[in-house]
């Protein structure tokens, strides 16, 4: 959302951001914006992502009154007309607030178009008897959503499945009632999904991504970055290093972590491994590494807490990215022409990994729940040292060129942004 705000600000728009105390932004990083804090009504015990649907549902209920009051005050006191409201699709309550104040609402979805379609289809798939699924069914193809399999459907942690379906119903209906949808994707990456979204959600769609490429030097990281890894990468041969990072939220158990470590060590490939504090529950940094791991991998391995990911992926020494397949990470890898090893955890990550492996053919999958050191070692070598990986690297470079064309004058994302700006100014 902050990347999008920067893009629109660069096109002449003033930006006012309404935010909650929960996950509030660092306002000093954006001195050109005005920030308005509203009460979210969350107790400390409620502000947990253990049950994401319960948290989102509570915020959708709690924020209606304070959000409306804040927005009404902004409309009354603004020196110039307020053009529109942009909110994430998950804040479905904001559509009725915008309607009541006569303000157009455009939504932003931060997932891929394909993953959003899968999420929006969960209600229909539930009605068609797909849930609960049996273990024997997970490899079955979804005729409704090719190329996805049943196991690729978005999973979100919740204690009440009815809350999930109520949320999906509200989110999709209010998305269709919106004035448009902005995507952090580009036309050439997901053509069938773009065709389907325009048919199923008959409001204007604006695929203007990748957002981060408009301001390459900016970062939306919520964690302090350690740039010491860049000088280490400078000492490594071109395309030789496997970058390993599972993002800012994903967590794994001790057994999975150990299998990762043994596989990285026995692969004999150079690696840069981000071990985020909290990645393995109950362990202090750097987690339960095998005894002597640091000593045995010294020189070809570098373990750290958090990396400047965009800069790392753009470094000439990086030859592959072992990722949790979050959409931002996937897009950043595509933008730098880096093939992937995918170990998805939850949400849209399974669908993203399916596209990486079977549609774009720029990566391999290591199932997280079945992670074994031998498979890890073999997959790393396939990606980093064999012809199969080299072919993926060539296809990833081809996609990188597509990204650059889409952002250039006359490219699809460039034109989509022009259309978005004109559309907002028309309100």
N, C-alpha and C positions, 0 to 999 in steps of 0.2 A: 504494500500500500504506500509506503514511503517512497519507493522507487517510482511508482506511478505519479505520486504527488510532485516529485522532482521533474519528471517529464512534462507534466502539465504546467508547472511553474515556469519552465524554460520556454513555454509557448505563450507566456503572458498572463496566465491566470494567477490570481491571489489564492492562497491555500489556507483554509481554516480546518483544523483537525479536532474532532470531538473524540475523546478517549476515556476509558475507564481507569481506575486505579490498578486493576488486575492487568498485568502485562503492559503497563504504561510505557510509552516511548521515552527515550532520552531527548528532551526538548532542545538541549543545547547543541545537538548534532544538526538541527534544522532551524537556524536563526531566521530564515526568511518566512517561516510559517507561524501562524498563531495557533496556540493549543488551548483547548477548553476541557477541563477535567469534570466528569460527571460521576455521581455516586453510582456504584454498581450493586450495592446491597449485599455484597458477599461477606460472610464471616470468614475468618482465617481458615477454618476447617472446611469451608466450601470451595476455596480457591485451589482446587486440585484437578489434575487431568486424569486421575485414575478412572473416572467415569465421564468421558468427554461429552457425551450426549446430555447427561444430567447438568453439567456445567453450562453448556451452550443454551439449554432450555431455560435454566434459571436466569441467565443473563438476558435472554430474549424477553422474559417476563419482567425482570427487575428494572430494565433500562428504559422502558417505554416512557414513563413520566419525566424522569430527569433529562432524557434525550430530547423529548419534544419541547420541554421548557428551554433548554439550551439553544436548540435550533430556532425556536420562535424569537428568542432574544437576538440571535445573530441576524435573522431576517429584518428585525425592527431597527437594529443599530448599525447595520452595514453601511459604509460610505458609498458603495456601489452595489448594483443588483447581484444577488446570489444566483448563479447560473443553474446549478444542480447539486444534488447530493450523490456522492459515490460511497457505497458500502459493500462489504463482503456479502456474498449471497447467503451466508449462514445467519446474518442478522436480518431475518425475514420480517421482524417486527417493524423495521424502519420503512417498509413500503406504506403501511397504513399511516404512519406519522407524516411521511412526505406527502401523501395524498391529502391529508387533513390540512396541510399548510400550502397546498397548491404548488409543490416543488417537484420537478422531475427527479426520479431516482434511477441512476445507472448502477449496475452491480459489477463487482470485480470477482472473478474466480481465479484463485492462485494455483489450481491444479491444471493438468492437461485437459483439453476438451474431451478426450476419450474417457478419462477417469471420471469426469463430471457426469457424462452420459451413463456410465456404469452405476454411479452412486444414485442418480435420479431414477434408474431402472430397478433399484432394489425393491421398491413397493410392488411393481408389476411382477417381478420374478417371485416375490413372496406369494402373491396371489396365484401364480402359475405353479406353485408347489415345489419350488426349488429349495425351500428351507423347512425344517433343518436338513442339511445335506449329510449323506453317509460318506464314510471314508472311501468307499468304492466309487463314489461319483465325482470326486474332486478333479480328476483328470478329464472329465467330459467337456467337450466344447460347448460354448453358449451360442446357440443358433441366433439369438437375439442381438448378440454383441461380439461378432467376430473381430479379432482373433482370440478373444478372451476365453479362458476355461473357468469352470465354476470356482476353482481355488484362487482365481485372480480377482474375484469380486471384492470391493472395499470392505474392510473389517474395521469397526470402531468399537472401542471398549464401552459397554454399558450394562447396567444391571437390569434394564427394563427394555425389552425389544419393542414394546408398543410405543415407548417414548421415541425410539429411533424412527419408526415408521411415521409417527405424527410429525416429527421434525422434517423428514424427507418430503412429506406431503406439503407442509407449509413452505419449505424452502423452494420447491419446484413451482408451486402455484404463484408465489410472490415473485419469482424470477420471471415467469411468463407475464406478470403484470407490470414489470419494470419497463423503463424506457430504453434499455439496451444492456448488453453484456460486454465487458472488456476481458480479454484473455492474455495471459502471459505465454503466448504461443505464436506461431506464424503459419500462414496458409499452407506452405509446401510441406510442413512437418506432419500434418494430420488431415489430409484432404477429405477422406470419407467421413471423419468425425465432424469436420466443419460443415459438410453438406447436411449431415443428419441433425446437427444442432440448429441449423437455420430452418430446418423443416419442423422439428419438434418444439423449438422455442422461437416463435415467429416475431421476434423483436430484433433490432439491429445488433449484429455481432462485430466486434472490433478486435481481431487478433493483432496486437501491436508489439508483441514480444520479439525477442527476449528483452525484458525491461532493463536488466543490469548492463546491457551493452550500450545503452544510451549514455551512461555515466560510468565508464569502466573503473574509475578511481574510487567511486563511492562504495560503501559497504553497509549492509543491513544486519551485520552480525550482532547478536546479543551477548557474545562472550568476548573477553579480551584476546586479541590475536598475538601469537608469538612468531615474529618474522625471522627468528634465527634459522629456521629451516631453509630459507632461500639461499643463504651462503653455503649450507650443506649441499643443496641441490646443485649449486654451481660446480661442485667437485665431481659430479656423477656424469657418466656418458649419456649422450642423447637417447631419448626414448627408453631408458633402462629401468626407471624407478616406477614401482607400483605405489600409488597414493591410496591410503586406506582411511576412510572416515565415514562414520555412520550418523552424522548429523548431530543436532543439539538436543534431541528428545529421546531417541531410541535407547533402550536398555537391554542387556543380555545377561544370561546366567554364567556362572563360573566355568561350567563345562564347555559352553560354546566359545568363550573367550580363550580357554586353553587350547582348544582345537585350532582356532585361528592362529594363535602364537606358534604352535608346533608346525602348522602348515606353512606359515611365512618363513620360519627358520629353515625348514627342509627344502623349500623351493629353490634356495640358493640365489634368488633374485633380490636386487636392492629394493628397499621399501621405506616409505615415510608413513608412519602409523600414528594417527590422531587417537589417543586414548583419553576421551573426555572424562573429567571427574564425574562420577555417577554412572558411567557406562556400565559398570558391573556393580550391582547393588551390594552394600555391606563391605566394600573394599575401599581403602584409601588409594590414591593415585600412586603408581601406575597400574593397579589391579593385580590379579593373581598370576603374574608372569611365571613361566617355568624357571626353576633355579638356574642361574647362570645364563639366562637368555640374553641379557644386555651385553655380557662379555663375549658370547659366541657370535653375536650379530654385529658387533662394533665395526663401524666403517661402512658396512652395506645396509645397516638398518638405523633409522632415526625415529625415536618415540617421543611424542610431545602432547601437550594438553589441548591446543587448538591452533589451527593454521589459517592464514589468509588464503582461503580456498581458491578464489578466482585467480590470484597471482600464482598459486601453486599449479593449478591446472594449465595455465598458460606458459609454464616454464618448459624449456626444451628438453629437460631431463625426464619429464613425466611421459611414460608410455602406456599407462593404464590406471584406472580408478576403480577401486573396490568400494562400492557405495550401497547405502540402504535404499536407494532409488527414490528418494524424495524428489519432487518435481524441480525445485531450484537446483539441486545437485545435478540432476539429469540434464537440465538445460545448460548449465555451466559447462558440463563435460562435452555436450554436443557443440557448443560454441567454440571450444578449443580443439575440436577434432580428436578427443581422447576416448578410446573404447573402454567398456565397463565390465566389471564383475558385479553382479547384482545379488544382494541378499536382503530382500524386502522384509519389513517388519509388520506394517499395518496400514490402514487407510488406503490411499491411492497407489501405494508403492508396488503392490503386486501387479497392477495393470501397467504401470510405467515399465517394470522389469520385462513384462511380456512384449511390449512394443520394442524395447531395446534389443531383445533376443530374436524375436520372430518377425517383426515388421521392418525395422531399420537394419537389423542384423549387424549391430555394432557392439555386441556383448554376450556374455555367458551368465548363467545363473548358478549360484551355490545356495541351496535351500538352507535357511538359517536353522530350522528345527532339526535338520538331519546333518548338520555340519560335522564332517570328519576330516582329520588332518590329511589323510591320503588324498581325498577329493580336493581339498583346498590346495595342496601342493600341485596336483595335476592341473587344476583349472588355472592357477597362476602361470604355470609353464605354457599352457595352451595359449593364453592371452599375451604373454610377454615374450616368449621365445620361439614360437612355432609359426608356420605359414598361416594357420587359421587366424591367429591374432593379427598378423600383418595385413591380411585381407580385411579384417574388421577396422584396422587403423585407416586403410585407404577409404573405406566407406564412410568412416567418421569424418575424414578430411573433406569428402564430397559434401556431407551435410553441413560442415563448417562453412564451406563456400556458399551454400544455399542461405545460411543465416546472414552472411555478409551482403549477399545480393538483396535479400528481403529488406534490409535496413538502409540500403543505398537509394539514391534518388530514383523514383519510379518503381522501387521494389514493393512487395506486398505489405510489409509492416510499415514502411514509410508512408504509403498511400492510405493505409488503414488509420494511422495516427492523424494524417491530414483530415480524413473523413470524420474522425472522433472530435477533433477541435472544431471543425465546421458545424458538427451536430450540436455540440454543447453551446456554441455561440448562437444557434438558431432558437434556443428556448426562450 
